[in-house]
Amino acid sequence: MSASVTTWAAGDYPAMARRLMPVAEAVVAAAAIRPDDRVVDVGTGTGNAAILAAQREARSIGVDLEPALLEVARRRAEDAGLVVDWRVGDATRLPLPDDSAEVVLSVLGVIYANDHDAAARELSRVCAPSGRVLLAAWTPGSLMPAMGQVLGGHLPPPPAAGAPPSRWGDRTLVERLLAAADLRVTSTAVHRLALSFTSADAATSLLIDTAGHVVAERDRLVAQGRWEALRADLRSFVGDRGVVDGGRFRLELEYLLVTAAPAAAVTA
């Protein structure tokens, strides 16, 4: 197995990626990918969107900073008999030439780049002049950003220069971010995804076990006698945010689906 270089591989992120497949399906459907389109999936993780693009006979490339997740993606594509070009790379320095793709995707991936402005410029750089960019991002205040606030008191602070991932999920802010990179937003739509569990405890366990940045701190927090406090805070949050429905416990995730295009093409 490939050696990990980020905390994304510390937990069972593939289990969360399976739950998030409907988000990738929505983004790929909105992209209207045609056979032989060049498609780049930035922050591909375990390959959800890149694999869906390959199923549509696109020339698909998946880029991610974490080799261990790319290894999972590679096995998934091979098992499905699909050809995808997997590349290790940072969203702020994509290992691709200019005008690489008719479709540039990022499903809850590029939003975690340390430098949002640089990442936006890279999306623009690799997008062909007649191409399109489609992004999915958590909306401000929705479950995932709010969970980050709950966990913030227990975990190391994020990089000082970092902006919140939900910046990409705010219509006004993402329009400004992409405009500075010569991309014009052409449409936005809010989507929701319901996750179903046997109980609030099961939901809490999944959220912890699939969050590599949390799992990476577990030994330290256990040694300090603080791990159970983190879990208790998250369990309280989950209980407040979820609903019981038909004997199941449900959490609702909200994200913004953004479509953009090179500004010159939109204004032409």
N, C-alpha and C positions, 0 to 999 in steps of 0.2 A: 504494500500500500504506500502511496506517496506520502512523504513527510509533510506535516501541516506547517504553515507559516503564519497563521492567524488564529484567533480564538473561535472563528466560525466552525472549525473542525473539532473543537473541544467537546461539544455536546452532540446530540443526535439530530442535527439539523435536517437530514434527509426525511425524518418523520414529519417535521413541519412543512417541508417542501411538498410532500405528498398532499397535505391538507390545503396548500396554497395553489395547487394545480388549476383550480377554476379561475384564478386571477390571470395566470398565463394564457389560459384558453380565451378569456375575454380580450386580452391585449392582442393576441395573434389573430383573432377573428376581426377585430377592428382594423388591423393592419392590411387586410385584404391581400395577403401574400399570394403571388402567382408562381407557377412553376418556373424555375430557373432564376427567380429573383435572388439577388445577393442579400443575405440577412445577417446582421450582427446582433447578438444578444449580449449586452454588457452587464456584468455581474450575474452571470448565468447560474451560479450555484451548482445544483445537481442537474441542470440542463433542461428544465421544464419548457421554456419558450423555444430554445434552440432545437429541441427534439420535435416540438410541434411544427416548427417551420420546416424541418427536414421531411416530416410526414406530408407536407404540402409540396414536396419536390423542389424546395428552395435550396440554394447553395448556402448552407447554414454554418455560421461560425459562432462558437460560444467562448466568451472571455471571462475569466475570473481570477482573482488574486490568490485563491486558496486551491493548491494542487490536490488536496485530499477530496474536496468536493468535485473537482473536475474528473477525478478517477471514478467516482460514482456515476457522473454523467456519461463518461466514456463507456462504462459497462452497460448502462441503460440503453444507449444508442446501439451498441453492438448486439445486445439481446433482441432489439427490435429490428435488426437488419438495416439500420440507417447509417448514412455517412454524414458525420458532423466534424468540422475542424475545431478541435478544442485547443485553446491557447491560454497560457498563464499570462496575466497582465493586469495592470492597475487601470481603473477607470479614468484616472487623470493623465495616463500615458499609454493609450491603447496601442498594442503592437500591430498596427494596421496602417496602410498608406492612406492618403487623402482619397475621398470619394470612393470608399470601399464598398458601399452597400446602398441598394435602393430602399432598404428598410433597416432602421436602427431601433432596437428594442431594449428596454430595461424594465424588468418586472421586480420591483422592490429591491433593486440592486444598486444602481448608481446613486440612489438617495443616501447610501452609507459612505460615499466617498468623503475623505477628509477635506478636500478642497472642492466645493460645489462649483465654483466658477470655472476652475480648470476642467472639471468633468463635463460641464455643459459645453465648453469649447471643443472638447474631444468628440462629443456626440455630433456637433456641427461639422467638425473636420472630416469625419469618416462618412458622413451622409452625402450621397451623390446630389448634384444640383437639383435634380428632379425627384429626389427621394423624400422620405418622411421619417419622422421620429415619433415613437410611441412609448410612453412611460406610465408605470403604475406606482403610486406613492401613497403612503398612509396619510390621511387627513389629520390636521392638528386637532388634538383632543380626543381622537379615536382610540381604540383599545391599546394598540401597540405603543404609540407615543405616551399615552397615559401610564402604561405599565413601566415605561422607562423612567418616568418621574417617581413612581413608587420605589423602584429599585435603586434610584440614584443615591439615596442616603446610605446604602450598604456597599456600593461598588466604587472603584476608583473613578475619578472624574474623567470625562471624555477629553480629547485633545483640546487645548485652549483655543485653537483657531477654528475648531469645528463648529458647524452650524447644525441645528437639529434636522434630522432626515425629513420631518414633516414640512420643512420649507418647500419641498417639491410637491406637497399635497395641498398647498394653499394656492388657489387660482391666481391671485394677484401676484404673489411672490414668485411663482414658477414662470409666469409670463415675463416678469422683469429679468429673472435669471436667464431664461432662454433668449430673450431679446438681446441681452448683452453679448450673446454668442452668435448673433445673426440668425436666430431661429424664431419664427413667428408661430405662436400657438393658434391653431385653427379650430380646435374644439376641446372641451373638457366635459367630463361626466362623472358623477359620483356613483360608485358601485358599493355593494355590501356583500359580505361573505359570512355565512353562519357556520360556526364550528360546533359540532354536537359531541357531548360527552356523557358518560354514565353518571357523573357527579361533579360538583365544584372541586372536590379534591383531585379528581382525575384531570380536570382542566388545569389546575395549578401545577400538577406534576408535569404535564406536557409542556407548559410554558417554561418551566425551569429546565427540564431535561434537554430541550431543543435549543436553548439559548447558550451558545458557547461562551459568551463573555461572563455569564453567570456561573456556569459549571467550572470555568477556569479559576474562579475565586472560591470555590467551595471548601477546599482544604484549608485555606487561610481563614475563612470565616468560621469553620468548625473549630479550628485551633483557638480562635479568639472567643468562642462561645457565642457567636453572632449569627450562625447559619439558621437556627430555628426562628430567630426574629425576622430574618428576610422572608422565610417561607410563610410565617404568620401574616406579615404585612401583605404579601402577594395573595394569600388565600382570602384575606379580608377584601382586598380589591376585586378579586375575581367574583366573590359572592355578591358584591355590590353591583358589578357590571353585568352579570349574567342573569338569565331567567330560566325557570323550570318550565318545560314545555313537553307535555305528553310523557312524563316520566323521565325525560332526558334533560340535561343541563346544557344551555346554549349560550355561546358568546358570539357577538356580532362584530366583525371587523369591517372598517370602512376605508375605502381608498379612492383616490382620484385617478381617472384614466385621462391622460393628456396626449393629444395629437398635435404635432408641430411639423413645420416644413421650413427649408431655407427661405429666409426673408425675401431674397431676390426672386424666388419662384412665386411667392404669394403675391408680391406687388407687381409682377410683370404683367 
